[in-house]
Amino acid sequence: MTKIALVTGANKGIGYETVRGLGAHGYTVLLAARSAERGEAAAAALRKEGHRVDFVQLDVTDPASVAAAAARLEAEHGHLDVLVNNAGIARYDGSALPSEATLATLREVYETNVFGVVTVTNALLPLLRRADRGRIVNVSSDLGSIGLALDPGSPFYAMAYLA
């Protein structure tokens, strides 16, 4: 059975390189991104390198988009071996002090970085359960480091208490 992976936020950066790495290990990878233009371009570039990569439009903050991606995956592959929750954003107000954070900014960050992960994972769990050994990988950022967040010399120190 072909091994299938889906990587969110994969049209650039860590997500893109994760798709490349999974492709190098023989996976068929669904490169998921909000932007169809950027996602298609990224998938095409990786296909030119010889990887089995398909683009799927997926906005982790849009339940209809997530449901459509899950339905496509179900119809085309019937299972999912690896889900990489990579999509994420970094936003802050002012100088990133908690006292300067607006609810609108916090909501935007949580919609993507927290609720998006739950939405995508829940939608794809039935397909992961059909795999021999389904795996979920949640990518974090430097803000996920307790050591960096609590180090007064770290650039993340001021943002440590936003979460």
C-alpha atoms as one frame of an Amber mdcrd trajectory, in Angstrom:
protein
   0.000   0.000   0.000   1.330   3.443  -0.932   2.244   5.583   2.065   0.330
   8.851   2.091   1.210  12.029   3.989  -0.445  15.419   4.259   1.478  18.517
   5.353  -0.364  21.752   6.176   1.210  25.129   5.487   3.533  23.448   3.044
   4.083  25.913   0.205   7.254  27.318   1.861   9.668  26.964   4.745   9.547
  24.022   7.129   6.406  22.613   5.533   7.929  22.636   2.059  11.088  20.914
   3.277   8.988  18.377   5.176   7.165  17.526   1.947  10.526  17.159   0.204
  11.821  14.859   2.961   8.726  12.665   2.990   8.862  12.484  -0.801  12.498
  11.374  -0.626  11.362   8.544   1.644   8.845   7.294  -0.900   5.654   8.906
   0.369   2.979  10.343  -1.844   2.507  13.744  -0.245  -0.406  16.114  -0.291
   1.067  19.601  -0.055  -1.644  21.640   1.673  -1.770  25.426   1.568  -4.321
  28.252   1.650  -3.134  29.834  -1.588  -3.863  27.747  -4.669  -1.319  29.709
  -6.707   1.557  29.263  -4.237   0.582  25.688  -3.394   0.413  24.591  -7.021
   3.786  26.234  -7.735   5.413  24.520  -4.758   3.979  21.116  -5.698   5.095
  21.540  -9.321   8.648  22.386  -8.225   8.822  19.270  -6.051   7.394  17.091
  -8.835  10.217  18.340 -11.085  12.614  16.907  -8.494  10.902  13.532  -8.899
   8.667  13.543  -5.816   5.075  12.299  -5.848   3.365  15.474  -4.659  -0.147
  16.762  -5.182  -1.503  20.119  -4.074  -4.634  20.323  -1.953  -6.180  23.663
  -1.049  -6.649  23.726   2.706  -7.212  26.665   5.040  -6.990  25.285   8.583
  -9.276  28.080   9.829 -12.084  27.138   7.423 -14.017  23.985   8.375 -15.471
  23.655   4.860 -11.967  23.732   3.362 -10.783  21.097   5.847 -13.815  18.895
   5.131 -13.232  19.174   1.365  -9.574  18.170   1.757 -10.559  15.198   3.953
 -13.174  14.103   1.410 -10.646  14.309  -1.423  -8.105  12.300   0.561 -10.757
   9.688   1.346 -11.832   9.401  -2.290  -8.336   9.303  -3.774  -6.391   7.329
  -1.165  -8.732   5.894   1.486  -6.185   6.291   4.279  -3.525   8.607   5.664
  -0.221   7.446   7.134   1.194  10.768   8.315  -0.418  14.102   9.175   1.969
  16.993   9.735   0.223  19.971  11.340   2.683  22.631  10.245   0.479  25.625
   9.349   1.029  28.450  11.783   1.223  32.191  12.079   3.027  34.646  14.336
   1.226  37.898  15.097   1.561  40.395  17.905   0.624  43.945  18.694   3.018
  46.729  19.639   6.227  45.399  21.141   4.674  41.972  21.889   4.058  42.669
  25.556   0.966  40.838  26.815  -0.530  44.176  27.913  -0.456  45.323  24.273
  -2.159  42.240  22.839  -5.571  42.793  21.309  -8.279  40.160  21.356  -8.476
  40.298  17.569  -4.803  39.371  17.229  -5.026  36.613  19.824  -8.114  35.188
  18.140  -6.373  35.153  14.759  -3.351  33.323  16.176  -5.432  30.812  18.126
  -7.706  30.131  15.130  -4.690  28.988  13.125  -2.230  27.634  15.673  -4.619
  25.926  18.099  -8.114  25.462  16.703  -6.796  24.768  13.184  -4.721  21.870
  14.491  -7.764  20.406  16.254 -10.004  20.895  13.215  -7.589  19.229  10.789
  -6.663  16.409  13.158 -10.280  15.563  13.961 -11.245  15.608  10.285  -8.394
  13.270   9.326  -8.437  10.883  12.296 -10.718   8.353  10.534  -8.192   8.135
   7.674  -5.240   7.904  10.059  -6.949   5.041  11.879  -7.114   3.111   8.586
  -3.334   3.223   8.225  -1.174   0.451   9.634   0.538   2.913  11.968  -0.860
   6.396  11.462   1.231   9.242  12.795   0.477  12.846  13.755   3.305  15.374
  13.928   2.566  18.806  15.399   5.145  21.414  14.484   5.742  24.159  17.017
   7.894  27.262  17.043  10.540  28.725  19.278   7.689  30.107  21.374   6.962
  26.507  22.320  10.315  26.344  24.118   9.928  26.890  27.844  13.665  27.551
  28.100  13.613  30.338  25.504  10.377  31.796  26.817  11.747  32.114  30.353
  15.221  33.369  29.403  15.358  37.175  29.890  18.024  37.311  27.160  15.780
  35.612  24.607  13.862  37.640  22.015  10.820  35.542  22.968  10.899  36.501
  26.639   8.440  39.386  26.209   5.931  37.089  24.495   6.188  34.210  26.964
   2.931  34.956  28.678   0.751  35.397  25.603  -0.146  31.732  25.600
